[in-house]
């Protein structure tokens, strides 16, 4: 399985590939086209809301628009929240939805968040929608020019004659075949312009749909309060797990060692041959206790991260996974030790779940540094339908949220399953 699996990387935000990295540029272009289509859908909705706002404003001049105002504002908020959700799934920054607007049309129009949403509707319903339409015409023209020689004779003479953008007349098969020379130009323009147009289309929402500083602070306090409670619960659960592992496993082994050594000492006085068998059993029990103790220690802080990088540690997990797994890591510098330990735990738990429950034939683990965040993605081609309430996924979420990270799981029936985690790089 290739390390650059396109399906796995499709969910990552757009990156700016190197000039000659055509594979990465192609993936970025496909990703951009996907987001441009999503932006067009919200652009159409924004255009509808913009028309409704215009109609309501005109109706207010004759005194009937006041009753229409609350419904239009609810539609405005619904479309804006849809765009917030789309942009949050795309980039590393989550755009938190603001609280409901104030009651009353006058108070709602005085709300800064509503005003920014109105400005976004104007921008996205016009420029954002236009950007999407223009960007999608580029690959359409590439396909049209590449296949022009197959169907040009079906066109009326006047349309066929101007098909090559007016550069030459198409009157026969050789001139129709020459149109195919324009297809690489269309492809090059798509590769060059689509990612930039996708970022420009999203810029309006990222700039205008963020909640105000006061709203963001209150939501942040509530989020940190909930995260702190989850961290305390996760810490207590982790202590109970460690205590249970030591009590049920290692402690019982050590008790057995003690009993066997006592039996060997007594046997030395009566039958030295019997003592040898007891000592061998005690040695075996001690080795098992040591192995179990090492297993418990690895779940607390993997020792391998002290000597090797996160990419090397994950490669070890992939090698031990029963399901063929590829690690695609691009980490120019090491992250904080606690972040690397959490990332290691996430991958270890995810690969365990894949091996036990997914029925997958292959898996891909992608790790990237994106600005000041560590982006981790685990994709498998199994049966899907993973339930976040079980299979260790609750533990993953708690560990991630303890670092002020984000955790999302997309596992439709039939697959693929995509586990997406972001962590602060230096936390």
N, C-alpha and C positions, 0 to 999 in steps of 0.2 A: 504493500500500500504506500503510495507516495506521501512524502511528508507534507507537501503543500496541498492537502485535500481541499478542493474549492468549496465543497458543501460545508465543511467545518468552519472555514474562515468566512463564510458568507455573512455570519451574524456579527462579525466584528465591525467596528466603525471604519469608515474610509480612511486609508492610509495613503500617504504620498509615496508611491513606489519610485525606485531608481529609474533613471532615464532608459536603461537598456533592459530592465526587468519586465519583459513583456507579459510573463505569467501573472505577476503581481498587478501590473497595470490593467490587464484584462479582467482580473477578479475585481479590482477597484471600480472599473467601468461598469461591470454587471451589477455590482452593489449600488453604484450611483443610479443606474437606470431603474433598479428596483425602488429606491427611495424617491426618485423623481415621479414614478407612477403613484406611490403612496402620497406624495405631496400633491399630485394632481387631484386625487380623490378628495383630500381636504380642501384643495383649491376650489373645486366645484362647489363644495358645501359652503365655503367662505363666500363665494360669489352669490349663492342663493341667499345667505344671511345678509350680505351687503345690499342686495335688491330689497329684501324685507325691511332693512333699516331705512332705506331711502323711501319706500312706500309709507312706512310709519311716520317718518319725518314730515312728509307731505300731508299725511292724514291729520297730523297734529295741527296743521294750519287751519283745518276746518273743524277741529275739536273732537275728532273721533279716534285720533291716534293714541291717546293716553291709555285706552283700554287694550290696545294691541301691544303696547310697550313691554309689559312683563313677559309675554310669550316670546317676543323677539329676543329679549335679553336672555331668556333661558336657552333659546336656540344658539345664541352667540356663545354662551358659556359651554354648551355641549360640544360645539365644533372646536372651540379653543382647547377644551380638555382632550379632545381626540388628537389634536396636533401635539399637545404636550406629551401625551402617551407615546405617540409615534417618535418624537424627537428623543424621549428618554430611552426608548428601545434601541435607537440608533447610536447615540453617543455615550460617553462615559459619565456625563452629567445628567442627573435626574431632575427634570423640571417638575417641581411639586405643584399640584393643583391648589389654587387659593381657596379660602372659604367662600361660601355663597355670597352674592352681592347683597347690599342692604335692601331692605324692603322699601318700596316706593320708587317711582320712576326718577324723580328728581334726585333722591339720595344715591340711586344706582349710577346715574350719569355723572355725579360728582365723585364717584369712587375712582381712584387712579388706575386700579386694575381693569375696570370696565373700559376706561378710556384707552388703555394700551391694547385691550382686545379689539376695540373698534378700529384702532390704527392698524392692527395686524390683519383684520378682515379686509381692509382696503388694499393693503400691500400684497397679501397672499392671494386674494381673490382676483388680482390683476397681474402683477409682475410674477408672483409665484406660479400661477397657472400658465402664464405665457412661457416661462422658463421650461416647465415640464413639456409643453407642447413642442417647443422648438427642439429640445434635446431629443425627444423621441422621433422626430423626423429624420435625424441623422442616420440611425441604423436602418430605418425604413428606406431611405434613399440608397444606402449601401446595397441592400438586398435588391432593390429595384434596378440599379445599374448593373449589378452582377448577373442578373437574369434577363436583362433587356432583350438580348438577342433571341430568346426563346419565344417572346410574345409580341415583339414590336409590330409584326405584320397585322396584328388584330386592331391596331390603333388607326384612327383616321389619318390620312396623309399629313394634314397640317399639325396634328399633335406629335406624330412620330418625327417630323422634321425638326421640332424644337425640343426633343427629349434630352439632348445633350447640353442642357443649360444654354442653348443658343451658341455653343462653341462651333458646332458643325452641323450640317444637315444629314439626317438619317434617311437615305433613299434605298439602300440595299443591305444585304447581309454583312458585308465587310464593315460598312459604317456603323451598323448596329453592334457588331462585335467590338468595335472601338470604344463604345460606351462603357464596356466593362472596365476599361482603364481608369474610369472615375471611381470605381468601388473602393480601391485602396485609399484614395483621398478621403472618401466619406468615412471609412473605418478609422483612419488616422485622426480626423476631426472629432469623431466620437470618443476615441481614447483620450484625446487632449482636453476636450471641453466638458464631457459629461460629469466627471467628478467635481469640477469647478462649479458647474451649474447646479449640481445637487447641494453643494455647500452654500452657494448663494441663495438657493431657494429656502434652505433651512435657516439662514441667517435671520430672516425677519422674525421667525418664531422664537429663536433662542434669545433675540434681543428684546422682544416685546412681551412675551408670554411668561417671563419669570415673575414670580410674585414680588411685591415690594419688600424692602429690607425689614420693616416691622413684622409683616406677615411671615416672612421667611424665618425670622428669629423665633417667633412663637411656635411655629411648626417644628423648628429645629429643637427647641427645648422639649416639646412633647415627644419628638422622636428619640432624643437622647435619654429621656426618662424611661420610655418603654425599652430602649436598648439596654439601659443599665439594669433594669429588672430581669431582662432576658439573660444578661451576662451573669448575674448572681445565680439564677436558676441553672444556667449551663455549668457554672463553677461547682455548684452543689452536686449536680448530676455527675460531673466528671470525678469529683471526690468519691462519690458512691461507687462509680464504676471501678476506680482504682482500688478502693477498699475491697470490693467484691472479688476483683481479680486476684488480689493478694491473699484474701481469706480463703477463697474456694480453690485456688490453684497452688500458688507458691507455698503458703503456710501449710497446707496438707502435705505437700511434698517434703517440706522440712521436718514435719512431725514424723513422717515415715522414715526419714533418714535417722532421726534420733532414736526411734524404736529399733530399727535395724542395727544401728551401732551398739545399742544396749544388748540386743540379742547376740551380736558378735562377741562382745566382751564376755558375756556369760559362757558362750560356747567355747571360748579360748581355754577355759579351765577344764571343760569336759571333752570336747571333740574339736580340735583345731580345723579339721577338714570342713565341718559345718560352718565354722566362723568365716571361712573364705567365701562361701556362697552368700552369707549375709552381708559381708563387706562389698561384694560385687553388686548386690541389689541396692545397697545404700549408695554406692557410687552412681549407679544409674538414676536413682531417685534424685540425687543432688544435681546431676546434669540436667534432668528435666526441670527441676526447680529453677536452675540458673537460666535455662532457655525461656521459661515463662516470665521470669523477672526481667529479662532483656526485652521481651515482647511488651511488657507493661511500660518500661522506660521509653521504648520507641514511640508509643502513643502519646507520651507527655512531651518530649522534644526529641525528634529523630536524631541520633548521633551522626548519621551520615551527612547532615547539613553542616556539621562543624568542619568537615574535611573536604567536602565537595560542594559544587554549586547546586542550585535548585534544579537546573536542567539535568545534571547527572543523577541526582537523587530520583527525579521522576523517571528517568530512563531505567533505573533499577526497578521501580515499581512496574513499568511497562513490560520489562523482561520477565517478571514473575507472574504477570497476569495471564490466566488461561486463554483469554480472548486476544487475538493479535491486535496490538496497540502501537500507535505511532506518536511520538512526542515531537511537536513542532514548537520549539522555544526560541525566542529572540529577546534576550535579557542582557543588554550591554553592561549593566552594573548590577551588583547584588542588592536585593531588597533588605529591609530590616529582618533580623533573625526571627522575630515573632510572626512576621508576615510570611516568610518562607515556610515556617513550621505549619501555619494554617493552610497555606497552599498545598503543602505535602499531604496534610491530613485530608483535605478536600479531594485530591486526586486518588489517594489510597481508598477512601470510602466510596468514591464514585466507581472506581474500577472493581471494587468488591461487589457492589450492587450490580454492575454490568455482568460480571461473571456468574452471579447467583440468580438473577431475576430476568435479564433482558432477552436472552437467547440471541444476542448479537453475534455477528461474524467478524466484526472489526470495530475498532474505536480509535478516535483521534483526540489527543490532548494538545490544545494550543495555548501558549503562554506568551503574552506580549506586555511590554511596557508602553503605555499610552499616556504621555505627559507625566502626571504625578500619580498615576494609578497602575496597578498590576491587574491585567485582564486575563482571566483563566476561563477556558471553555473546554468542556468534555462532551464529545458527540459520539453516539453509537447508532448503529443501524438495526437495533433490535425491534422488539414488538411494540415498544412504547407503552403508554398508559401508566407511567410511574406515578405513584401517589406520594405527594410531598409529606404526608403525615407519617410515613413509615420508612423502612429500609435505610435508617441512618440519616435521611435528608434533614430531619429536624435538627440533629446535631450539627450538620454542616451549616445550616442557616444560622444557628446560634453562634457558632464560632466566627462566622463571617461578620455578623452584625456586631459582635464584640469588638471588632476592629473598625467599626463604622464603615463596613463594606456593604455591597448589595448582592443579592442572590436571586436568580430567576431560574425557573425550570419550565421548559417547553417539551412536553412529551405526549403528543397526540396518539391515539390508538393507531397502530401500524408503524409508528416511528416516523422520522428518527427522534431520538431523545437528545435535547441540547441543554446542558447545565452550564449556566453562565454566572461567573463570580467576578466581582471587582473588589480590590483592596487598596487602601492607601499604600503607596510604594515605600514610604519611609516611616510608617507608623510604628 
